[in-house]
Amino acid sequence: MDLSDRFGLSQATIRTDLDALAAQGLLVRTHGGAIPSDRTDLELSFEVRRRMRSVEKQHIGVAAAAMVEDGEGIVLDASTTALVLASQIKDRRELTVITNSLLIATTLLEVPGVTVLMPGGFVRRDSASLTGSGDGEFLKQFNFQKGFFGAKGLTLEDGLTDVNSDEVVVKRDWVAHARQVIAIVDSSKWGRVGFVSFASIGQVDCVITDEGAPPDMVAALRQAGVEVIIA
């Protein structure tokens, strides 16, 4: 039974109500329906995640891009916020980016000042990414000054967490090889825990987030020596 039958309302009314709840961040619109926004056990499609908190992600991506300097080597994971970041660094020179995101690679494809490295592996359609390469030895020959990572959840106890174990394997490897680990997570991820951890708080140097981040957690992170930037 669909919602219109269950509540005796027209489909147009149901759609309007769902859109209003989505605008408040209480649920996520999906094809033909919606799911609660606080589900940490689900991996949503890239396009669905891209629409969530898009304004906040834009601010975070711009702030993160401001940290990227000419001549650096950086890591960008396959998160939606990292894609925003990638769109903001097209003017950099002699920049090397390693990413497993097909969309980020495409975004930077024709940028003359940016060299893109991609691991091999299997294509994951939901995230438009490559996983399963096992490139730890390959990474040892490079120096990556900064690594930028999105996450499904962020807590003091579990650090940065995500849902898909294949993506986590890639992220753990990159966290270990980046001199500076920077989390790019909007405020909806704070206090949530995904299925698998890929970085402890002790491994995180900086968190870039938005104004909705809980003040008590922000203070606790700063006390733990983690820089927190409110974009």
C-alpha positions as CSV (number, residue, x, y, z in Angstrom):
1,M,0.0,0.0,0.0
2,D,1.4,3.4,-0.9
3,L,1.2,6.5,1.2
4,S,-1.7,8.1,-0.7
5,D,-3.9,5.0,-0.1
6,R,-2.8,4.6,3.5
7,F,-3.6,8.2,4.5
8,G,-6.4,8.9,2.0
9,L,-4.5,11.8,0.4
10,S,-3.8,12.6,-3.3
11,Q,-0.4,11.7,-4.7
12,A,0.3,15.4,-5.3
13,T,-0.3,16.2,-1.6
14,I,2.0,13.3,-0.6
15,R,4.7,14.6,-2.9
16,T,4.4,18.1,-1.5
17,D,4.6,16.8,2.1
18,L,7.6,14.6,1.4
19,D,9.4,17.5,-0.3
20,A,8.7,19.7,2.7
21,L,10.1,17.1,5.1
22,A,13.1,16.6,2.8
23,A,13.8,20.3,2.9
24,Q,13.9,20.1,6.7
25,G,16.4,17.3,6.5
26,L,14.0,14.8,8.1
27,L,14.0,12.4,5.2
28,V,15.7,11.7,1.9
29,R,13.7,11.6,-1.3
30,T,14.3,8.5,-3.4
31,H,12.9,7.3,-6.6
32,G,9.2,6.7,-5.9
33,G,9.4,7.4,-2.2
34,A,11.6,8.4,0.8
35,I,13.6,7.1,3.7
36,P,14.5,8.6,7.1
37,S,17.6,10.8,6.9
38,D,19.1,9.3,10.0
39,R,19.7,5.8,8.6
40,T,23.4,5.1,9.0
41,D,23.2,1.5,7.8
42,L,22.3,2.3,4.2
43,E,24.5,3.4,1.3
44,L,22.5,5.8,-0.8
45,S,23.2,6.4,-4.5
46,F,25.7,9.1,-5.4
47,E,23.0,11.3,-6.9
48,V,20.7,11.1,-3.9
49,R,23.7,11.9,-1.6
50,R,24.7,14.7,-3.9
51,R,21.3,16.5,-3.3
52,M,21.5,16.2,0.5
53,R,22.9,19.2,2.3
54,S,24.1,20.6,-1.0
55,V,24.5,24.2,0.3
56,E,26.5,23.0,3.3
57,K,28.7,20.8,1.1
58,Q,29.4,23.7,-1.3
59,H,30.6,25.8,1.6
60,I,32.8,23.0,3.0
61,G,34.2,22.2,-0.4
62,V,35.2,25.8,-1.0
63,A,36.9,26.0,2.4
64,A,38.7,22.8,1.8
65,A,39.9,23.9,-1.6
66,A,41.4,27.0,0.0
67,M,43.8,24.7,1.8
68,V,45.2,23.1,-1.4
69,E,48.4,24.8,-2.7
70,D,50.2,24.6,-6.0
71,G,52.7,21.8,-6.3
72,E,51.1,19.5,-3.7
73,G,50.0,15.9,-3.9
74,I,46.5,15.4,-2.4
75,V,44.1,12.6,-1.9
76,L,40.4,13.0,-2.7
77,D,38.0,10.2,-1.9
78,A,34.8,9.4,-3.8
79,S,32.5,11.5,-1.5
80,T,30.1,14.1,-2.8
81,T,31.9,16.9,-0.9
82,A,35.2,15.9,-2.4
83,L,33.6,16.4,-5.8
84,V,32.7,19.9,-4.9
85,L,36.3,20.4,-3.7
86,A,37.6,19.1,-7.1
87,S,35.6,21.7,-9.0
88,Q,37.3,24.5,-7.0
89,I,40.9,23.6,-7.7
90,K,41.0,23.9,-11.5
91,D,43.3,26.9,-11.3
92,R,46.1,25.0,-9.4
93,R,49.5,24.4,-11.0
94,E,51.6,21.3,-10.7
95,L,49.0,19.6,-8.5
96,T,48.8,15.8,-8.3
97,V,45.5,14.3,-7.2
98,I,45.0,10.6,-6.4
99,T,41.3,9.6,-6.3
100,N,39.2,6.6,-6.9
101,S,36.3,8.7,-8.0
102,L,35.4,8.5,-11.7
103,L,33.5,11.8,-11.4
104,I,36.4,13.7,-9.9
105,A,38.7,12.3,-12.5
106,T,36.3,13.5,-15.2
107,T,36.0,16.9,-13.6
108,L,39.8,17.3,-13.7
109,L,40.4,15.6,-17.0
110,E,41.1,18.7,-19.0
111,V,42.7,20.8,-16.3
112,P,46.3,21.4,-17.5
113,G,47.8,22.1,-14.1
114,V,46.4,18.9,-12.4
115,T,47.7,15.4,-12.8
116,V,45.3,12.6,-11.8
117,L,46.3,9.2,-10.5
118,M,43.7,6.5,-10.2
119,P,44.0,3.0,-8.7
120,G,42.8,0.0,-10.6
121,G,40.0,-2.1,-9.4
122,F,36.3,-2.8,-9.7
123,V,33.7,-0.1,-10.6
124,R,31.1,0.6,-8.0
125,R,28.1,2.0,-9.7
126,D,26.5,3.5,-6.5
127,S,29.5,5.6,-5.8
128,A,31.0,5.9,-9.3
129,S,34.3,4.8,-7.8
130,L,37.0,2.1,-8.1
131,T,37.7,-0.3,-5.3
132,G,39.7,-3.5,-4.6
133,S,43.0,-2.4,-6.0
134,G,45.3,-3.1,-3.0
135,D,47.7,-0.3,-4.0
136,G,49.5,0.1,-0.7
137,E,52.9,-0.6,-2.1
138,F,52.2,1.7,-5.1
139,L,51.4,4.6,-2.8
140,K,54.7,4.4,-0.9
141,Q,56.6,6.1,-3.8
142,F,54.5,9.3,-3.5
143,N,54.3,12.1,-0.9
144,F,50.7,13.2,-0.3
145,Q,50.6,16.3,1.8
146,K,46.8,16.3,2.4
147,G,44.0,13.8,2.3
148,F,40.4,14.9,2.2
149,F,37.8,12.4,3.3
150,G,34.0,12.4,3.5
151,A,32.3,10.1,6.0
152,K,29.0,8.6,6.9
153,G,29.6,9.3,10.6
154,L,31.9,11.2,13.0
155,T,32.2,10.4,16.7
156,L,34.9,10.8,19.3
157,E,34.9,7.1,20.1
158,D,34.7,5.6,16.6
159,G,36.3,8.4,14.6
160,L,35.4,8.6,10.9
161,T,33.1,5.8,9.7
162,D,31.5,4.7,6.5
163,V,29.0,2.1,5.2
164,N,30.8,0.2,2.4
165,S,33.7,-2.1,3.5
166,D,35.3,-1.9,0.0
167,E,35.4,1.9,0.2
168,V,36.8,1.8,3.7
169,V,39.7,-0.4,2.6
170,V,40.7,2.3,0.1
171,K,40.2,5.1,2.7
172,R,42.3,3.4,5.4
173,D,45.2,3.0,3.0
174,W,45.1,6.6,2.0
175,V,44.7,7.9,5.6
176,A,47.9,6.0,6.4
177,H,49.8,7.7,3.6
178,A,48.5,11.3,3.9
179,R,50.6,13.6,6.1
180,Q,47.5,15.6,7.0
181,V,44.1,14.0,7.3
182,I,41.2,16.4,6.7
183,A,37.6,15.3,7.3
184,I,35.0,17.1,5.1
185,V,31.8,16.3,6.8
186,D,28.6,18.3,7.1
187,S,26.8,18.6,10.5
188,S,24.3,15.8,9.8
189,K,27.2,13.3,10.1
190,W,28.3,14.4,13.6
191,G,27.3,11.9,16.4
192,R,26.5,9.1,13.9
193,V,28.3,5.8,13.4
194,G,28.6,4.0,10.1
195,F,29.3,0.3,9.7
196,V,33.1,0.4,9.6
197,S,35.8,2.9,11.0
198,F,38.5,4.1,8.7
199,A,40.3,6.7,10.8
200,S,40.5,7.3,14.5
201,I,40.2,10.8,16.0
202,G,43.9,10.5,16.7
203,Q,44.6,10.2,13.0
204,V,42.5,13.3,12.1
205,D,44.2,16.6,11.9
206,C,41.3,18.8,10.8
207,V,37.6,18.7,10.4
208,I,35.8,21.1,8.0
209,T,32.1,21.3,8.7
210,D,29.1,23.8,8.8
211,E,27.5,25.9,11.4
212,G,25.1,23.1,12.5
213,A,27.9,21.1,14.1
214,P,27.1,20.4,17.8
215,P,29.1,22.8,19.9
216,D,30.0,20.3,22.6
217,M,31.5,17.9,20.0
218,V,33.4,20.8,18.3
219,A,34.9,21.8,21.7
220,A,35.8,18.2,22.5
221,L,37.6,17.8,19.2
222,R,39.5,21.0,19.6
223,Q,40.5,19.9,23.1
224,A,41.8,16.7,21.6
225,G,44.0,18.7,19.3
226,V,41.9,18.5,16.1
227,E,41.5,21.7,14.2
228,V,37.8,22.4,13.4
229,I,36.9,24.9,10.7
230,I,33.3,26.1,10.4
231,A,32.6,26.9,6.8
